[in-house]
Amino acid sequence: MINIRQLPAAQLLTKAPFRALVASNFTNMMGVELRIMAQSWLILELGASQVWVGAATGLRVIPAIIIGLFAGVMVDRLGGRSVLITERLLLLLLAIVTASVVITGVVNLWQIVVLSVVSSAVLAIGMPATQTLVVTYVSKESLQAGNSLNMAAASLARALGPLSGGFLIAGFGLGSPFLALIGLYVLSVFFTLRLPKTEPKEPSKTSAVREISDGLKYIKSNPVLFRVMLLAFSVIFSAVMVPIIPVYARDRFDVGETGFGVMLAAWAVGQGVSALWVASKRNWDRKTPPILISTIMFVGANATFALSTNFPLTLVALSIVGAAIPIWASSTITLLQTQSDPKMIGRVMSVFSLSLQSMMFGWFLGAWIGTIIGNAQMILIGSGIYFLVNFGLVLTSRDLRKL
């Protein structure tokens, strides 16, 4: 019989710093997902097209690219906790501003897009910190479990955020989820402040721009690290289907805002179950086979979602799409963490965070190209490119195949 207390995930949760980090990330991610769901529905209710749904998320990548790189330097200089507290407080302020314009009825399309772009810039500050703090609070042998538990918390947040958003909008109007957003970010600040304080590093005599340049050169000089980073950016093509979910909910299945929340929740439940499964496992000896298996899972389920006209089948497809993500992400993140020099970890993870931000550009591409060639065709093409990039990068590198 399996002793639950001996599982890597259970042992990690006995550590107070790691519990606080997971709680901080959970409440923060629930707020992020609640905001995306609510603003997507708000944009459609304002009479705008799916292109604007994609723009509100996709254009967020522009400031995130610049700020994300500097965030990596900030993490290496100041430590992840200080950077994370700054990000959480700024998100709370933006939530208050957003709720104010929505509830007072002065909201319009450009305000939603601008606030979305600014919030993404702020999120870019904290993303490298969350990945770096996992390395700080977790032993190398438990990194896979630690990364997976973080994703499990994020998955639960992705389920509860959109689902609660749908019920809040249906029951109390479009302003209610933005009020809930304030509460979530207050909790996130509280848990972040509970993280152990760390001594600041000695002031660097090198400029931030030079340190960014050194980080990029370091990644490029390491063939394996460079390929894994390119692998991370393949999410641009996997994300093209995201802005189509509310369109399918409204136009293909006619299930309204509640059904939209259920669709996002199905994705998140699949992701959460998969993340918990990965967290219960010992470190995989090799990380690339799970990456390729999850790629096959994702592409097959994504194609089903693109073509399905049956709502229950669509929910199953979305849950499998979600289940593929933790297998791919935990392997990719662990490879980056274990292949990086500790002195460079903040900058390496900041570039990885840019890959996560690039998903938003994929959302914009999906919304825009879908209006030109059709949503189903666009999703199939994006899935095909994602498949080719993942298999191509792994199978053409002997060193990467060994990992």
Secondary structure, DSSP 8 states (H G I E B T S, - for coil): ---GGGSHHHHHTTSHHHHHHHHHHHHHHHHHHHHHHHHHHHHHHTT--HHHHHHHHHTTHHHHHHHHHHHHHHHHHH-HHHHHHHHHHHHHHHHHHHHHHHHTT---HHHHHHHHHHHHHHHHHHHHHHHHHHHHHS-GGGHHHHHHHHHHHHHHHHHHHHHHHHHHHHHH-TTHHHHHHHHHHHHHHHHHHTS---------SS-HHHHHHHHHHHHHH-HHHHHHHHHHTTHHHHGGGTTHHHHIIIIIS--HHHHHHHHHHHHHHHHHHHHHHHHTS---S-SHHHHHHHHHHHHHHHHHHHH---HHHHHHHHHHHHHHHHHHHHHHHHHHHHHS-GGGHHHHHHHHHHHHHHHHHHHHHHHHHHHHH-HHHHHHHHHHHHHHHHHHHHHT-HHHHH-
